[in-house]
């Protein structure tokens, strides 16, 4: 049974790997046996993640890049350096919190270009490398793939599109034995959310919607990612998996 969840000998590329969910996934992949290429805009953060991967006994490659402009080229470089590509995780994302009435075109483009457009072209480039051998593509989405969130119009739209993209890619690339899935995390404690969660009212509101009565950790998402990337999920594709402590099951109306 343990071999089903093993990533021994696999070659993975994780975007957004400098911190938070992406970093946790990269480390979990290494602990499960994979060599990992790491991408984000911050080289110092990537170096820190690379040290963790190497401490786990696996090879780490660092690729600082603006994924809006260099995504497809990055995939080619990573695949060449790794001598192949078996797994892609797209985790890099952006958010602009602002009323939809106040949103500018620049706000919209800054979010959609990274959260949706770049992820398609990165996954397209990965699929071109995987189509002769199969592989697993995993997009990190959000619970906003399922419902709206005030003051997050582009973020919500991008994640709704990402869920649709996941299903469309899964159907089209199944012929190449490429599985495409997504994870929709609930409230995870990361640098992106720590400012919001520092507000006691915001924290209480989030906790009131989570039946498990705790916030998520990046490691909670990493375990799901290892599962979906492994042979244990060999017959799963086109799925968006919530990792949310029961938020979605409660219809967002849970009260402790």
C-alpha positions as CSV (number, residue, x, y, z in Angstrom):
1,X,0.0,0.0,0.0
2,X,2.8,2.4,0.8
3,X,4.1,2.3,-2.8
4,X,0.8,3.7,-4.0
5,X,1.5,7.0,-2.3
6,X,5.2,7.0,-3.2
7,X,6.6,9.6,-5.6
8,X,10.0,7.9,-5.7
9,X,11.9,8.8,-8.8
10,X,9.3,11.3,-10.0
11,X,10.2,14.8,-11.3
12,X,8.0,17.7,-10.2
13,X,7.7,21.4,-10.9
14,X,6.0,23.5,-8.2
15,X,5.2,27.1,-8.9
16,X,4.6,29.5,-5.9
17,X,7.1,27.3,-4.1
18,X,8.8,30.0,-2.1
19,X,6.4,30.0,0.8
20,X,3.0,28.8,2.1
21,X,1.1,26.1,0.3
22,X,3.6,25.8,-2.5
23,X,6.5,25.4,-0.2
24,X,4.7,22.8,1.9
25,X,3.8,20.8,-1.3
26,X,7.4,20.9,-2.6
27,X,8.7,19.6,0.7
28,X,6.0,16.9,0.9
29,X,6.9,15.8,-2.6
30,X,10.6,15.5,-1.7
31,X,9.7,13.6,1.5
32,X,7.8,11.2,-0.8
33,X,10.7,10.7,-3.1
34,X,10.5,13.3,-5.9
35,X,13.1,15.7,-7.2
36,X,11.6,19.2,-7.3
37,X,12.0,22.3,-9.5
38,X,10.9,25.4,-7.6
39,X,9.5,28.5,-9.2
40,X,8.4,31.9,-7.9
41,X,9.5,35.5,-8.2
42,X,11.6,35.6,-5.0
43,X,15.0,33.8,-5.3
44,X,15.7,34.1,-1.5
45,X,12.5,32.3,-0.7
46,X,13.1,29.7,-3.3
47,X,16.6,29.1,-1.8
48,X,15.0,28.5,1.6
49,X,12.6,26.0,0.1
50,X,15.5,24.3,-1.8
51,X,17.3,23.8,1.5
52,X,14.3,22.0,2.9
53,X,14.0,19.8,-0.1
54,X,17.7,18.9,0.0
55,X,17.5,18.2,3.8
56,X,14.8,15.6,2.8
57,X,17.5,14.0,0.6
58,X,16.2,15.0,-2.8
59,X,17.4,17.3,-5.6
60,X,16.1,20.9,-5.7
61,X,16.4,23.3,-8.7
62,X,15.6,27.0,-8.3
63,X,13.9,29.0,-11.1
64,X,13.1,32.6,-10.1
65,X,10.6,33.9,-12.7
66,X,7.6,36.1,-13.3
67,X,5.2,33.5,-14.3
68,X,3.0,36.0,-16.2
69,X,5.8,36.4,-18.7
70,X,8.1,33.4,-18.4
71,X,5.8,30.5,-17.5
72,X,6.0,28.3,-20.6
73,X,9.8,28.8,-21.0
74,X,10.2,28.0,-17.3
75,X,8.5,24.6,-17.8
76,X,10.8,23.8,-20.7
77,X,13.9,24.8,-18.6
78,X,12.7,22.7,-15.6
79,X,11.9,19.7,-17.7
80,X,15.4,19.8,-19.3
81,X,17.2,20.3,-16.0
82,X,15.2,17.4,-14.4
83,X,15.5,15.2,-17.5
84,X,11.7,14.9,-17.7
85,X,8.6,16.0,-16.0
86,X,6.0,13.9,-14.2
87,X,4.2,16.3,-12.0
88,X,3.2,20.0,-12.2
89,X,1.7,22.0,-9.4
90,X,0.5,25.5,-10.2
91,X,0.3,27.3,-6.8
92,X,1.4,30.9,-7.5
93,X,-1.4,33.3,-7.2
94,X,-2.4,36.9,-6.5
95,X,-5.3,38.7,-4.9
96,X,-6.5,42.3,-4.9
97,X,-9.1,43.0,-2.2
98,X,-11.4,45.8,-3.4
99,X,-15.0,46.5,-4.1
100,X,-16.0,45.3,-7.6
101,X,-17.3,48.9,-8.2
102,X,-13.8,50.2,-7.6
103,X,-11.9,47.6,-9.6
104,X,-9.6,48.9,-12.3
105,X,-8.5,47.1,-15.5
106,X,-5.0,47.0,-14.1
107,X,-6.4,45.3,-10.9
108,X,-8.2,42.7,-13.0
109,X,-5.3,41.9,-15.2
110,X,-2.8,41.6,-12.4
111,X,-4.9,38.8,-10.8
112,X,-6.4,37.0,-13.9
113,X,-3.1,37.0,-15.8
114,X,-1.4,35.1,-13.0
115,X,-4.2,33.1,-11.5
116,X,-5.8,31.8,-14.7
117,X,-4.0,32.8,-18.0
118,X,-0.5,31.9,-16.8
119,X,-1.7,28.6,-15.3
120,X,-3.1,27.5,-18.6
121,X,0.0,28.2,-20.6
122,X,2.2,26.6,-17.9
123,X,0.1,23.5,-17.8
124,X,-0.1,23.4,-21.6
125,X,3.7,23.5,-21.7
126,X,3.9,20.7,-19.1
127,X,1.4,18.6,-21.0
128,X,3.5,18.8,-24.1
129,X,6.4,17.2,-22.1
130,X,4.1,14.6,-20.5
131,X,2.1,13.4,-23.5
132,X,4.6,10.6,-24.3
133,X,4.8,9.3,-20.8
134,X,1.7,10.5,-18.8
135,X,1.8,12.7,-15.7
136,X,-0.2,14.6,-13.1
137,X,-1.1,18.3,-13.2
138,X,-2.5,19.9,-10.1
139,X,-3.9,23.4,-9.8
140,X,-4.3,25.0,-6.4
141,X,-7.6,26.8,-6.6
142,X,-9.8,28.1,-3.7
143,X,-13.3,27.6,-2.2
144,X,-14.2,30.6,-4.3
145,X,-14.3,28.1,-7.1
146,X,-17.7,27.2,-5.7
147,X,-19.1,30.5,-4.3
148,X,-18.6,34.2,-4.4
149,X,-16.6,36.2,-1.9
150,X,-17.2,40.0,-1.4
151,X,-14.4,42.3,-2.4
152,X,-12.6,39.5,-4.4
153,X,-14.2,39.8,-7.8
154,X,-11.1,38.9,-9.9
155,X,-9.9,36.3,-7.5
156,X,-13.3,34.6,-7.4
157,X,-13.6,34.8,-11.2
158,X,-10.1,33.4,-11.7
159,X,-10.8,30.4,-9.4
160,X,-14.1,29.7,-11.0
161,X,-12.3,29.6,-14.3
162,X,-9.6,27.5,-12.9
163,X,-12.1,24.8,-11.9
164,X,-13.5,24.8,-15.4
165,X,-10.0,24.7,-16.8
166,X,-9.2,21.7,-14.7
167,X,-12.2,19.8,-16.1
168,X,-11.5,20.8,-19.7
169,X,-7.8,19.8,-19.5
170,X,-8.7,16.6,-17.8
171,X,-11.1,15.6,-20.5
172,X,-8.8,16.6,-23.4
173,X,-5.5,15.2,-22.0
174,X,-6.8,11.9,-20.6
175,X,-5.9,10.4,-24.0
176,X,-2.3,11.0,-23.1
177,X,-2.6,9.5,-19.6
178,X,-2.3,13.0,-18.1
179,X,-4.5,13.5,-15.0
180,X,-5.5,17.0,-14.1
181,X,-7.0,17.8,-10.7
182,X,-7.3,20.8,-8.4
183,X,-7.3,21.5,-4.7
184,X,-9.6,24.1,-3.3
185,X,-8.2,25.1,0.1
186,X,-10.3,26.8,2.7
187,X,-8.8,29.4,5.1
188,X,-5.1,28.4,5.3
189,X,-2.7,30.3,7.5
190,X,-0.1,31.8,5.2
191,X,1.6,35.2,4.7
192,X,-1.2,36.0,2.2
193,X,-3.9,35.6,4.8
194,X,-2.1,36.6,8.1
195,X,-3.0,40.3,7.7
196,X,-6.7,39.4,7.3
197,X,-6.7,36.9,10.1
198,X,-5.0,39.4,12.5
199,X,-8.4,41.1,12.7
200,X,-10.3,39.3,15.6
201,X,-13.7,39.8,13.9
202,X,-12.5,38.4,10.6
203,X,-10.9,35.4,12.4
204,X,-14.1,34.7,14.4
205,X,-16.2,34.9,11.2
206,X,-14.0,32.4,9.4
207,X,-13.9,30.0,12.4
208,X,-17.6,30.1,12.7
209,X,-17.9,28.6,9.2
210,X,-15.5,25.7,9.8
211,X,-17.0,22.7,11.5
212,X,-13.6,21.4,12.5
213,X,-13.2,24.7,14.4
214,X,-9.6,25.4,13.3
215,X,-7.8,27.2,10.5
216,X,-5.9,25.1,8.0
217,X,-2.2,24.7,7.7
218,X,-0.2,24.4,4.5
219,X,0.6,20.9,5.4
220,X,-3.1,20.0,5.3
221,X,-3.0,20.9,1.6
222,X,0.3,19.1,1.0
223,X,-1.0,15.7,2.0
224,X,-3.9,16.0,-0.5
225,X,-1.4,17.1,-3.2
226,X,0.8,14.0,-2.6
227,X,-2.3,11.8,-2.9
228,X,-3.5,13.4,-6.1
229,X,0.0,13.2,-7.7
230,X,0.6,9.6,-6.7
231,X,-0.6,6.3,-8.2
232,X,-3.1,6.1,-5.3
233,X,-5.2,8.6,-7.4
234,X,-4.5,6.8,-10.8
235,X,-8.2,6.8,-11.7
236,X,-9.0,10.4,-10.5
237,X,-9.1,13.2,-12.9
238,X,-11.1,16.4,-13.5
239,X,-11.8,16.7,-9.7
240,X,-11.7,19.8,-7.5
241,X,-11.0,18.6,-4.0
242,X,-12.0,20.9,-1.1
243,X,-9.5,20.9,1.8
244,X,-11.5,23.1,4.1
245,X,-12.3,21.6,7.5
246,X,-15.9,21.1,6.4
247,X,-16.7,24.6,5.3
248,X,-18.2,23.7,2.0
249,X,-20.1,20.8,3.5
250,X,-21.7,23.2,5.9
251,X,-22.9,25.4,3.1
252,X,-20.9,28.3,4.6
253,X,-23.6,28.6,7.3
254,X,-22.0,26.6,10.1
255,X,-22.2,28.2,13.5
256,X,-20.4,26.7,16.5
